[in-house]
Amino acid sequence: MKSQAGYKKAARLIPICLMLICGMCLIFFLYQKKLQTVAALGDGESIKWVDFNVPYEALCKAYEIDVATYKEENHIDWIELLAYIAAKTGGNFKGNMEKEMDKIVEKVKTGETTIAEEGKELKYYDYYYQAYSAVLSAYVGEYKIQKQNENGEMVWEERYGLKAFSPIAKGFEYSDYDDFGSSRSYGYKRLHLGHDMMGQIGTPIIAIESGTVEAIGWNQYGGWRIGIRSFDKKRYYYYAHLRQNYPYAEGLEEGSTVTAGDVIGYMGHTGYSTKENVNNIKVTHLHVGIELIFDEERRAAGNEIWIDCYQLAKFLYKNRSEVEKVGDTREWKRKFMMEENSQPAE
């Protein structure tokens, strides 16, 4: 009887031990990732990895502060602000994030200090500033955009604010969740290094940022896909699983220049086939990926840096490009044209 009771007690302890082991493994994994991230600049070389975990709420608050202080003597740059909070909290935006923001903003507004000066006292401020700049540097600034006046005429308006767009056109619904890092098995076991946005076939896909088309055509994993490089060469946008038979906006080809907000293609479910123009993806969706490039040689050697863009997608919902049908064709085009200062790199 005693031995049976002992066995039962041991059996009850097994799940607890397994949970403890799993918990320790998770802590070790997160610690290693943390070391990998914060040590990225430790040897004076380029950044080797970025865990972009800035939540939607922090993006919104920092952005609103930036816009509200535009043209003020003590303008607060949202990237500097986010980098400061990340360095202050060890990259953890939960807890006292809003209080920390309010404190530093008040000190900067009164002229007591600057974020850059305060950042000098924080060990990893430079790292976070470079990392977040690589992601967000082209998203906010001055630009011109068309609008309709009271007479229905198109006029140009100068603005300051968000000039990057949601990858899904205005008026077209979609659903999504944070699926970055989930497993994929087609071809070989790998991680999902992008963000899936589920919608309807033919939904117009929008250029998030202005840039140059570097890749276009068939890829067995992404189906009909487009790769667009930002003008500063720091970001590569990958749009995949585009529509069968009519994947791209008319005239788009390798070397084409696109403006943020342009229609570049149409949602579908192509891919997972070595044969072109095949629908082997079960669910209609756009796969969008954002790769950061700090070192071209490392990238060419296969050391790519892809970021989780789920929170960014939520943030970019604030700015959706309005589109209109082109006659009786299958083509859509943006309704309001935009001009910005960014130019292709020489």
C-alpha positions, 0 to 999 in steps of 0.5 A: 500500500505504501509503495502504491501511495508513493507511486501516486505521489510521484505521478502527481509530481511529474507534471509539475516537474515538467512544467518547471523544466519548460519554464526554465527552458523558456526563461533561458531562451528569452535570456539568450535572445536578450543577450543576443539583442543587447550585445548586437553593438557590443563589438562595434560591428553592425546590428545582428538582430532586432526584436521589434516588440514595441506595442501598438499603444506605445507607437500611438502615444509616441507618434501623437507626442511627435505630431503635437510638438511639431514645429515647437522649439523642443520638438520630440522625435517619436523614435528617440522617445521610443528608444529612450523608453526601451533603454530605460525599461530593458525593452519592456513596454509594459508597466510604467511605460506611459508614466516614463514617457510623460516624465521625459516629455515634461522635462524636454518640453520645459527645456530642462534636457533633451532625450539624446542627453538623457539617453547618454546615461542609458547603456543601450540607448544607442542600440535601440535608437539605431534599431528603431530608426531602421524600422521607423525612419521613413514613417513620419515626416512632411509630405504633400497629398491630394484631397477633394475640396468643396467643389470636388476638385483635387487640390494639394495639401502640405502635411506632417504626420504618418506617411506610411500606409497599411498594406490593405486598401481602405474599404477592404476588410481583413482579419489577423493575429500575431503569427510571427515565429509560428512553424511552417513545414512546406519544403522544410521546417522553418519559422514564419518570418512575416505577418498574415492578413486574411481577406478576399481574393482581389483585395488591393495590396498597398505599398507601405513605404516608397521604394524600388521593386527589387524582386517580382515574379514566382517563388515556390514559397510565396507564389506571386510575390513582390519585394520592394526596397526602401530608398535608404536601403534599410528595409525590404518589404516582401508581399506574397501569395498574390492573386492567380492570373492577375497578381500585380498592378499594371506596368509594375516590373523590376526596377519600378519606383513606387510611392507609399500608398500605391496599389502594387498587387492583389490578394490571393493564395498562390504558392507552395508549388514549383509550378507557376500560377498555382493556388496551393495556399489554403486560406486567401491572405497577404503575407507581408514581411519586413526585413532590416538590412544593416550589413549587405555582406551578412545579408548575402551570407544568409544572415537576414533580420526579419521583424514581427510587424503585427503591432506595426500593422495595427498602427498603420491601420490609421493610414489606409490608402483609398482606391478606386476601380479603373473602368471595367478592368480588374485594376484598382488605383489610388484615389489621392496622389502623394509626394514626399521628399524621399528620393532613390539613393544614388 
